[in-house]
């Protein structure tokens, strides 16, 4: 019986050691992924902003604004390797209670790296032919201190976000990444000349330029965005650089409530990842080693006992 128990414990020990190695080196890549059923609402606010009001047909200055972004996963369109998320963002003039802009995005991306893939009916606003590439909604799981190409939904192309230091966001370590775009033309608009100070022309085709500095704070463990600051200027300019109309200008900053929610969600994921990558493997390997030692000891003890009994076993009534 002791021998059977020893062999059983030895087998269990070997099993737990192998399990620990699988937990550490194989399982994380299979189970630590961005979710299919994402649902997050993020709010940014800004003050002393300027934009062109289509309702009032003039530039408004000194206004307060709120941007609300809702990201929702399309579970049925995703797979074990690809997630598909939809984002709808509304920017509102809260001073005058009127809309400033609306935007939408649908993107598929790799569930571990966060890199966009062209699939699943992706689009940006009404453009279904745009080639989405680079990072999208998230950074890679295990984000590094390096430059990442991140898809810019205004320029419709990836732009470099450069690593700019390590800090903390609500007590959680975060990597800071910054995008700089300086006065770059990206499209043209045809408008009545009177809107851009060219009243002698019934209509005019004028280039649209963007200058922006976008700062993201990323959780390096999960690749999640913890905080956002967007400074953007959209203007209509003549080729000589004369600004004819400010379409939007100002800074939007993520609210403390949205930041706190993002940090809480990332922190809870840290615990799960730690159990899978660190705690689970260590516990399994240590348990395996203990069981292996006990099992081998019981097996060897049984063998020694049998040998002793054999050497001292003599027939009853025997004489020398």
Buried (B, 14 or more C-beta within 10 A) or exposed (E): EEBEBBBBBBEBBBBBBEBBBBBBEEBBEEEBBBEBEBEBEBBBBBBEBBBBBEEEEEBBEEBBBBBBBBBBBBEEBBEEEBBBBBBBBBBBBBEEEBEBBEBBBBBBBBBBBBBBBEBBEBBBEEEEEBEBBBBBBBBBBBBEEEEBBBBBBBBBBBBBBEBBEEEEBBEBEBBBBBBBBEEEEBEEBEBEBBBBEBEEEEEBEBBBBBBBBBBBBBBBBBBBBBBBBBBBBBBBBBEEEEBBBBBBBBBBBBBEEBBEBBBEBBBEBEEEBEEBBEEBBEBBBEBBBEBBEBBBEBBEEBEEEEEEEEEEEEEEEEEE
